[in-house]
Amino acid sequence: MKTTLFAGIIWLTIGNSTGHFLLTAQYPDKIKFKGREYSLNSNPLEPYFEQYPGKRPKNGVISTALWRGYVAHFEVIDNQLFVTDIQVEVRDPNSKDNHHFLWVSMYDEVFPNTKRTKLEEYSGILILPYGKMVNYVHMGYASTFTKYWLLEIERGNFNEARKYNHQEFEAFKQRQFEAFKQTEAYIKLFSELKKNDIGSDDTFIESFISDFVINYTSKFLVD
C-alpha cells in the first residue's frame, strides 16, 4: 500500500512519467458517511487495482483532471467501508460531435453479482474535506477547507472518526508528523524519496512528508 501511495502522491504533486508537472486539481472519489456525501482527498481503490490490475476500468476518458480514469463511490455501513459504484466518463455515442460525455457505471464489471463490496484491501486514514474552501490549489488534492472528517480504516473496517476545523486539522498533521518521524517507516520513506530524486535537500523532503503525512500513515499516531 505504501508503494501505491508513494507513486500516486508523487505523480500528483511532482509530475508524471513524461516529466510534466500536474497543475490540475483532481476530480475526487465520493464517500457517504453519516448520511451525507463527501469528496475524498485520496483514492481508496488504488491498492485494490494494484493487487488486481486486470480489474481496472479501461474504457474511461483519462485527463489531467482525472488521471486514474474513474470515480469511485464508497459508503461506511455497519462500521465497514464498502465500494458502491465505479463510474467512468465516456463520449456520448448519440452526440454529433466529440464534446459531449456521459458517466456510466463499471461496477458490475469490477465486482460482478454484488450490490456493494467491502474494501478489505484498504487500510489508511481517509480525508473528507467539507465546508467552505479556504485556499484553492490547482494541483492534486491540495486545496484546503474549513472543516474535515478523518476516518481510520483497517482492512476495510472502520475504527475511528475525528472531526477538525482547518486550524485543528493543521495542528493534528504536525503532531502526526512528529510522531511519524520516530518510526522506522519514516526513515525508510525518507530514504526512498531521496533515492528517487524528489529533492536532494533534506529540509525539502521533510517538508514534503509533513504536508502529506496523513497519506503516509495508516493509523492515528497521536490524540
Rosetta silent file (secondary structure, phi, psi, omega in degrees, C-alpha in Angstrom):
SEQUENCE: MKTTLFAGIIWLTIGNSTGHFLLTAQYPDKIKFKGREYSLNSNPLEPYFEQYPGKRPKNGVISTALWRGYVAHFEVIDNQLFVTDIQVEVRDPNSKDNHHFLWVSMYDEVFPNTKRTKLEEYSGILILPYGKMVNYVHMGYASTFTKYWLLEIERGNFNEARKYNHQEFEAFKQRQFEAFKQTEAYIKLFSELKKNDIGSDDTFIESFISDFVINYTSKFLVD
SCORE:     score description
SCORE:     0.000 S_00000001
   1 L     0.000  -39.748 -179.442    0.000    0.000    0.000 S_00000001
   2 H   -63.475  -34.291  176.601    2.801    2.408    0.816 S_00000001
   3 H   -62.782  -42.009  179.106    4.225    1.853   -2.683 S_00000001
   4 H   -62.937  -47.175  179.941    0.842    2.779   -4.152 S_00000001
   5 H   -62.793  -42.452 -179.873    0.548    5.894   -2.031 S_00000001
   6 H   -58.644  -49.742 -178.307    4.136    6.862   -2.815 S_00000001
   7 H   -64.096  -44.484 -177.135    3.582    6.543   -6.555 S_00000001
   8 H   -65.805  -44.689 -177.875    0.219    8.264   -6.517 S_00000001
   9 H   -68.519  -42.853  178.682    1.222   11.213   -4.378 S_00000001
  10 H   -62.017  -41.855 -179.295    4.467   11.815   -6.254 S_00000001
  11 H   -61.146  -41.639 -176.523    2.577   11.611   -9.565 S_00000001
  12 H   -74.775  -34.812 -170.670    0.002   14.133   -8.381 S_00000001
  13 H  -102.938  -24.842 -177.002    2.319   16.600   -6.716 S_00000001
  14 L  -107.540  -52.095 -179.952    5.597   16.362   -8.590 S_00000001
  15 L   163.968  166.028 -179.992    4.939   15.138  -12.104 S_00000001
  16 L   -93.736 -171.367 -173.483    4.126   12.179  -14.304 S_00000001
  17 L   -67.539  -17.341  179.431    6.443    9.851  -16.181 S_00000001
  18 L   -87.220   -6.644  178.601    6.897   12.347  -19.008 S_00000001
  19 L    91.993   -0.465  178.088    8.248   14.926  -16.616 S_00000001
  20 L   -81.525  140.515  178.286    5.323   17.342  -16.974 S_00000001
  21 L   -78.790  141.057 -179.523    4.003   18.901  -13.802 S_00000001
  22 L   -93.928   92.619 -177.168    0.372   18.172  -12.947 S_00000001
  23 L   -98.830   40.529 -177.970   -1.046   21.583  -12.229 S_00000001
  24 L  -128.646  130.220  174.613   -4.659   20.385  -12.286 S_00000001
  25 E   -65.202  144.875 -175.885   -6.943   19.672   -9.361 S_00000001
  26 L   -92.580  143.623  173.745   -8.244   16.105   -9.438 S_00000001
  27 L   -71.468  120.872 -169.408  -11.881   15.033   -9.719 S_00000001
  28 L   -83.211  155.710  163.967  -12.410   13.313   -6.353 S_00000001
  29 L   -68.592  164.753 -177.267  -13.849    9.972   -5.357 S_00000001
  30 E  -122.664  149.308  177.249  -17.004   10.220   -3.221 S_00000001
  31 E  -141.148  139.116  175.002  -17.965    8.708    0.125 S_00000001
  32 E  -100.384  122.696 -177.332  -21.220    8.611    2.082 S_00000001
  33 E  -139.432  126.575 -178.065  -20.676    8.953    5.826 S_00000001
  34 L    54.844   39.402  175.258  -23.341    9.564    8.465 S_00000001
  35 L    80.555    4.576 -178.446  -25.939   10.067    5.761 S_00000001
  36 E  -127.362  143.597  178.730  -24.014   12.750    3.863 S_00000001
  37 E   -91.558  134.808  179.124  -21.875   12.551    0.748 S_00000001
  38 E  -126.390  157.347  167.616  -18.344   13.955    0.861 S_00000001
  39 E   -82.414  158.109  179.442  -15.449   14.237   -1.558 S_00000001
  40 L  -114.132  145.112  175.563  -12.283   12.327   -0.736 S_00000001
  41 L   -95.529   22.632  177.382   -8.698   13.551   -0.712 S_00000001
  42 L  -156.507  175.699 -176.649   -7.442   10.090   -1.662 S_00000001
  43 L  -127.070   87.897 -172.288   -8.339    7.154   -3.885 S_00000001
  44 L   -63.431  -18.081  179.909   -9.004    4.050   -1.743 S_00000001
  45 L   -80.036  -14.142 -176.739   -9.498    1.728   -4.737 S_00000001
  46 H   -60.150  -41.113  175.917   -5.934    2.164   -5.972 S_00000001
  47 H   -60.498  -34.968  177.101   -4.482   -0.530   -3.644 S_00000001
  48 H   -64.596  -45.288 -178.849   -7.137   -2.939   -4.977 S_00000001
  49 H   -71.512  -25.971  172.747   -6.223   -2.173   -8.586 S_00000001
  50 H   -66.202  -37.252 -179.912   -2.530   -2.530   -7.760 S_00000001
  51 H   -77.715  -34.154 -179.058   -3.301   -6.026   -6.487 S_00000001
  52 L  -128.028   73.792 -174.289   -5.708   -6.835   -9.337 S_00000001
  53 H   -61.960  -27.083  179.116   -4.576   -4.714  -12.328 S_00000001
  54 H   -68.510  -15.767 -179.756   -6.835   -6.597  -14.734 S_00000001
  55 H   -85.319  -14.119 -175.812   -9.869   -5.240  -12.871 S_00000001
  56 L   -62.903  130.112  177.280   -9.043   -1.589  -13.514 S_00000001
  57 L   -57.117  136.228 -173.921  -11.669    0.101  -15.761 S_00000001
  58 L  -115.887   -6.987 -172.710  -10.198    0.650  -19.207 S_00000001
  59 L   -98.902   -2.536 -176.008  -12.913    2.482  -21.126 S_00000001
  60 L   -82.012  152.926  175.244  -12.983    5.794  -19.291 S_00000001
  61 L   -69.374  130.367  176.337  -11.627    9.084  -20.548 S_00000001
  62 L  -106.283  129.141 -178.967   -8.307    9.918  -18.878 S_00000001
  63 E  -138.713  174.211  178.052   -7.462   13.581  -18.470 S_00000001
  64 L   -64.602  -21.488  178.241   -5.201   15.785  -16.387 S_00000001
  65 L   -92.941   -5.295  179.784   -8.175   16.265  -14.038 S_00000001
  66 E  -149.004   70.070 -174.082   -8.862   12.511  -13.810 S_00000001
  67 L   -63.441  -28.965 -176.598   -5.553   10.685  -14.115 S_00000001
  68 L   -83.467  -15.903  174.765   -6.961    7.366  -12.783 S_00000001
  69 L    84.139    7.933  179.492   -9.790    7.255  -15.350 S_00000001
  70 L  -154.352  164.316  170.539  -12.658    6.560  -12.962 S_00000001
  71 E  -125.835  120.966 -179.160  -14.581    7.968   -9.988 S_00000001
  72 E   -97.069  148.154  176.837  -15.347    5.512   -7.179 S_00000001
  73 E  -118.397  136.168 -176.716  -18.198    5.822   -4.692 S_00000001
  74 E  -128.822  164.402  172.801  -17.972    4.489   -1.144 S_00000001
  75 E  -152.196  139.357  173.697  -20.120    4.252    1.958 S_00000001
  76 E   -89.958  114.430 -177.437  -19.421    3.418    5.590 S_00000001
  77 E  -130.109  127.261  178.677  -22.079    0.861    6.586 S_00000001
  78 L    51.182   44.329  177.506  -22.090   -1.102    9.851 S_00000001
  79 L    60.241   34.790  176.434  -18.544    0.081   10.590 S_00000001
  80 E  -138.196  149.538  178.869  -17.214   -1.195    7.278 S_00000001
  81 E   -95.495  118.910 -178.642  -16.005    0.551    4.123 S_00000001
  82 E  -115.095  143.499  166.675  -17.920   -0.530    1.025 S_00000001
  83 E   -85.456  126.302 -178.834  -17.489    0.242   -2.673 S_00000001
  84 E  -112.043  -19.136  177.817  -20.950    1.097   -4.006 S_00000001
  85 E  -165.515  155.146  173.537  -20.189    2.281   -7.553 S_00000001
  86 E  -137.479  117.448 -176.364  -17.384    2.904  -10.040 S_00000001
  87 E  -116.315  145.207  174.686  -18.100    5.347  -12.842 S_00000001
  88 E  -124.567  154.473  178.066  -16.147    6.271  -15.940 S_00000001
  89 E   -96.749  127.413 -179.315  -16.627    9.141  -18.338 S_00000001
  90 E  -129.456  159.730  177.468  -17.241    8.148  -21.976 S_00000001
  91 E   -71.331  138.637  179.930  -18.090   10.006  -25.141 S_00000001
  92 L   -70.476  115.085 -177.147  -21.804   10.245  -25.834 S_00000001
  93 L   -67.109  -17.980 -179.353  -22.451    7.928  -28.821 S_00000001
  94 L   -92.839   -2.072 -179.647  -25.544    9.952  -29.741 S_00000001
  95 L   -80.506  145.995 -179.967  -23.688   13.247  -29.889 S_00000001
  96 L   -82.479  -11.106  176.701  -22.903   14.786  -33.260 S_00000001
  97 L  -131.473 -175.103 -176.588  -19.522   15.983  -32.049 S_00000001
  98 L  -100.727   21.494 -173.748  -16.851   14.776  -29.634 S_00000001
  99 L  -108.798    6.648  178.977  -17.570   17.309  -26.900 S_00000001
 100 L  -114.216  134.744 -175.614  -20.378   15.555  -25.033 S_00000001
 101 E  -128.663  157.774  177.022  -19.683   12.953  -22.386 S_00000001
 102 E  -129.011  149.560  171.280  -21.672   10.598  -20.181 S_00000001
 103 E   -96.126  126.118  179.247  -20.931    8.949  -16.839 S_00000001
 104 E  -126.197  148.209 -178.309  -21.533    5.197  -16.929 S_00000001
 105 E   -83.361  134.680  174.879  -21.173    2.606  -14.174 S_00000001
 106 L  -114.001   11.744 -174.786  -18.474   -0.048  -14.432 S_00000001
 107 H   -56.942  -46.868 -176.206  -19.206   -1.520  -11.019 S_00000001
 108 H   -63.179  -26.492  178.155  -20.654   -4.797  -12.329 S_00000001
 109 H   -77.648  -31.522  179.742  -17.533   -5.414  -14.423 S_00000001
 110 H   -84.598  -42.978 -179.226  -15.214   -4.913  -11.465 S_00000001
 111 L  -128.238   77.227 -176.380  -17.391   -6.573   -8.808 S_00000001
 112 L   -67.675  150.605  173.332  -19.949   -8.794  -10.578 S_00000001
 113 L    64.811   25.975  175.689  -23.013  -10.211   -8.816 S_00000001
 114 L  -137.851  152.175  175.092  -22.821   -7.844   -5.838 S_00000001
 115 L   -91.159  -26.426  177.323  -24.585   -4.619   -4.882 S_00000001
 116 L  -157.321  156.136 -174.833  -21.675   -3.433   -2.766 S_00000001
 117 E  -134.219  127.344  175.361  -18.232   -4.759   -1.863 S_00000001
 118 E   -68.331  131.840 -175.714  -16.258   -4.423    1.351 S_00000001
 119 L   -93.560   77.720 -177.554  -12.842   -2.967    0.509 S_00000001
 120 L   -70.530  -15.631 -178.900  -10.617   -5.240    2.583 S_00000001
 121 L   -77.919   -8.553 -175.746   -7.577   -4.201    0.541 S_00000001
 122 L  -106.217  131.665  168.332   -7.592   -0.706    2.024 S_00000001
 123 L  -135.226  132.568 -179.966   -6.034    0.456    5.287 S_00000001
 124 E   162.868 -174.014  178.807   -5.383    4.116    5.957 S_00000001
 125 E  -108.550  116.095  178.065   -6.781    7.461    7.034 S_00000001
 126 E   -85.173  136.471  178.878   -9.426    8.899    4.720 S_00000001
 127 E  -107.102  120.702 -179.442   -9.623   12.687    4.492 S_00000001
 128 E  -115.985   93.250  178.509  -13.111   14.131    3.935 S_00000001
 129 E   -78.387  146.864  175.397  -12.897   17.923    3.423 S_00000001
 130 E  -159.398 -178.445 -174.067  -16.076   19.982    3.585 S_00000001
 131 E    83.639 -156.474 -179.533  -17.391   23.435    4.388 S_00000001
 132 E   -82.105  147.747  175.700  -16.003   26.492    2.620 S_00000001
 133 E   -74.370  126.758  178.027  -12.797   26.364    0.615 S_00000001
 134 E   -83.073  -43.622 -177.057  -10.007   28.196    2.435 S_00000001
 135 E  -150.956  122.108  177.638   -7.479   28.079   -0.369 S_00000001
 136 L   -87.381  127.950  176.245   -7.783   26.699   -3.905 S_00000001
 137 L  -122.584  121.645 -173.825   -4.682   24.975   -5.230 S_00000001
 138 L   -82.561   59.935 -177.208   -4.803   23.890   -8.872 S_00000001
 139 L  -165.217  122.226  174.919   -2.917   20.662   -8.222 S_00000001
 140 E    53.900 -132.265  177.037   -3.919   17.214   -6.985 S_00000001
 141 L  -114.551   41.495 -170.930   -5.938   17.368   -3.745 S_00000001
 142 L   -87.417  -10.594  178.201   -4.008   20.292   -2.314 S_00000001
 143 L   -63.366  150.881 -178.160   -6.909   22.733   -1.815 S_00000001
 144 E  -116.959  154.330 -174.506   -7.840   23.381    1.820 S_00000001
 145 E  -131.855  172.089 -176.475  -11.264   23.699    3.501 S_00000001
 146 E   -78.165  -23.846 -175.776  -12.772   24.956    6.743 S_00000001
 147 E  -140.063  155.325 -179.589  -13.705   21.510    8.091 S_00000001
 148 E  -145.589  141.718  159.896  -12.526   17.904    7.883 S_00000001
 149 E  -103.776  138.824  170.556  -13.564   14.417    8.855 S_00000001
 150 E  -118.367  127.217 -178.542  -10.723   11.903    9.230 S_00000001
 151 E  -117.526  122.803  176.996  -11.687    8.225    9.143 S_00000001
 152 E   -90.381  121.597 -178.064   -9.286    5.493   10.227 S_00000001
 153 E  -118.755  134.694  177.308   -9.838    2.319    8.192 S_00000001
 154 E  -128.794  110.046 -178.160   -8.104   -1.014    8.777 S_00000001
 155 L    48.739   45.897  176.217   -8.556   -3.695    6.104 S_00000001
 156 L    83.950   -0.913  179.163  -11.964   -2.303    5.273 S_00000001
 157 E  -101.503  132.617  178.712  -13.078   -1.935    8.894 S_00000001
 158 E   -80.450  122.166 -178.180  -13.949    1.492   10.269 S_00000001
 159 E   -99.647  -47.007 -171.245  -12.079    2.130   13.536 S_00000001
 160 E  -159.831  147.494  173.993  -12.465    5.787   14.439 S_00000001
 161 E  -121.545  140.845  174.950  -13.629    9.174   13.137 S_00000001
 162 E  -129.345  142.024 -178.322  -12.233   12.577   14.081 S_00000001
 163 E  -117.700  126.062 -177.351  -13.686   15.966   13.209 S_00000001
 164 E  -132.240  149.129  163.823  -11.459   19.045   12.900 S_00000001
 165 E   -83.948  179.302 -172.955  -11.724   22.612   11.740 S_00000001
 166 H   -60.235  -44.757 -178.560   -8.959   23.887    9.456 S_00000001
 167 H   -66.356  -41.395  178.830   -6.661   25.066   12.253 S_00000001
 168 H   -65.354  -36.785  178.663   -7.174   21.867   14.273 S_00000001
 169 H   -63.108  -45.303  179.464   -6.510   19.797   11.162 S_00000001
 170 H   -65.485  -37.497  178.921   -3.191   21.520   10.514 S_00000001
 171 H   -67.201  -39.837  177.403   -2.211   21.119   14.180 S_00000001
 172 H   -62.974  -43.275  179.237   -3.076   17.416   14.057 S_00000001
 173 H   -57.007  -40.615 -179.846   -0.977   16.957   10.923 S_00000001
 174 H   -66.603  -42.409  177.981    2.023   18.465   12.714 S_00000001
 175 H   -64.877  -41.312  178.803    1.564   16.187   15.754 S_00000001
 176 H   -62.194  -40.858  179.550    1.108   13.181   13.481 S_00000001
 177 H   -64.766  -44.282 -179.477    4.280   14.106   11.609 S_00000001
 178 H   -62.485  -37.095  177.309    6.349   14.460   14.783 S_00000001
 179 H   -70.623  -39.317 -179.375    5.184   11.002   15.905 S_00000001
 180 H   -64.288  -34.028 -179.420    5.825    9.526   12.442 S_00000001
 181 L   -61.137  -20.941 -177.976    9.397   10.866   12.488 S_00000001
 182 L   -87.470    3.619 -174.321   10.168    8.497   15.375 S_00000001
 183 L  -105.063  159.343  174.413    9.331    5.377   13.337 S_00000001
 184 H   -66.143  -31.399  179.265   11.323    3.074   11.076 S_00000001
 185 H   -61.311  -37.464  178.147    8.699    3.707    8.380 S_00000001
 186 H   -65.237  -45.583 -179.909    9.674    7.380    8.288 S_00000001
 187 H   -59.568  -42.115  179.406   13.349    6.568    7.898 S_00000001
 188 H   -66.043  -44.472 -179.883   12.563    4.187    5.039 S_00000001
 189 H   -62.969  -44.903  179.039   10.264    6.695    3.318 S_00000001
 190 H   -56.778  -44.265 -179.771   12.818    9.494    3.653 S_00000001
 191 H   -63.600  -40.728  179.763   15.435    7.255    2.066 S_00000001
 192 H   -64.019  -43.486  179.517   13.091    6.330   -0.807 S_00000001
 193 H   -63.584  -41.533  179.621   12.271    9.956   -1.555 S_00000001
 194 H   -66.400  -40.958 -179.923   15.939   10.910   -1.528 S_00000001
 195 H   -66.091  -33.158 -178.357   16.844    7.954   -3.751 S_00000001
 196 L   -88.745   14.912  174.224   14.105    8.862   -6.239 S_00000001
 197 L    60.072   31.999  174.566   15.464   12.390   -6.621 S_00000001
 198 L   -67.452  -29.335  176.056   12.378   14.048   -5.139 S_00000001
 199 L   178.439  133.167 -179.957   14.788   16.502   -3.641 S_00000001
 200 L   -81.486  -16.646 -179.289   18.404   16.446   -2.571 S_00000001
 201 L   -85.179  122.024 -176.424   17.712   18.952    0.174 S_00000001
 202 H   -61.452  -34.554 -179.837   16.747   17.209    3.424 S_00000001
 203 H   -64.757  -39.713  178.430   14.607   20.155    4.520 S_00000001
 204 H   -64.312  -44.541 -179.611   12.530   19.923    1.336 S_00000001
 205 H   -62.986  -43.657  179.067   11.975   16.176    1.772 S_00000001
 206 H   -62.122  -41.057  178.668   10.950   16.621    5.401 S_00000001
 207 H   -65.232  -38.771  179.216    8.505   19.373    4.424 S_00000001
 208 H   -62.826  -46.998  178.918    7.062   17.178    1.668 S_00000001
 209 H   -63.957  -39.766  179.271    6.437   14.296    4.068 S_00000001
 210 H   -60.350  -42.793 -179.521    4.948   16.683    6.613 S_00000001
 211 H   -62.851  -35.749 -174.722    2.467   18.021    4.051 S_00000001
 212 L  -114.119   26.285 -173.733    1.297   14.519    3.107 S_00000001
 213 H   -60.229  -32.981 -178.853    1.834   12.726    6.407 S_00000001
 214 H   -67.067  -32.995  176.951   -1.768   11.509    6.607 S_00000001
 215 H   -72.078  -23.090 -178.128   -1.346    9.719    3.277 S_00000001
 216 H   -96.505   -4.558  178.980    1.812    8.054    4.546 S_00000001
 217 L  -121.145  134.536 -174.566    0.400    6.885    7.895 S_00000001
 218 L   -95.284   -7.165 -179.212   -2.340    4.288    8.157 S_00000001
 219 L  -137.468  158.545  170.332   -3.322    4.936   11.783 S_00000001
 220 L   -69.706  121.785 -178.709   -3.804    7.840   14.176 S_00000001
 221 L   -95.806  -13.815 -177.124   -0.468    8.080   15.979 S_00000001
 222 L  -138.693  163.220  176.056   -1.493   10.853   18.407 S_00000001
 223 L   -73.795    0.000    0.000   -4.594   12.032   20.239 S_00000001
